[in-house]
C-alpha cells in the first residue's frame, strides 16, 4: 500500500510539472507572437498579424480595424506603394491610389483604392496615437 501511495504522489508531481512546463511554453509562444505584431518603431499592427502597409510621400500608413471605412472621400492624392512591416516594397502588389478623407488631415489617415480591391480601405499613419485620431475616424 505504501508503494502505491508513493507512486500516486510521484505521478501527481510529474503531472503538475507537465502542466507547469506547458504553461511556461504557452507564455513563451504568446510573447513571441506579441513581438511579431510590433513594427520596428514599436507601433502595434492593430489588425493582428503584420499586414501590408502603404507608403505615400515618405509616410507609412497601416490598416486599423477601429476606423470608420465609410467616411466620404475628398480627392485623389496620388499613388502609394505597398510595403511590408520592415518598410520593404512589395512589388507584386503594384501601386495603389491614395485618396484624402473628407475632414481628415492626410498626415493622420487616408483611404486607399486598389483596383483588385485587396488593399482598399482606410489607413492610419504609423505613429498616430489614439488621442490623435479624430472622432469622425473612430467607429
Secondary structure, 3 states (H helix, E strand, C coil): CHHHHHHHHHHHHHHHHHHHHHHHHHHHHHHHHHHHCECCCCCECCCCCCCCEEEECCEEEEECCCECCCCCEEEEEEEEEEECCCCCECHHHCEEEEEEECCCCCCCEEEEECCCCCCCEEEEECCCCHHHCCHHHEC
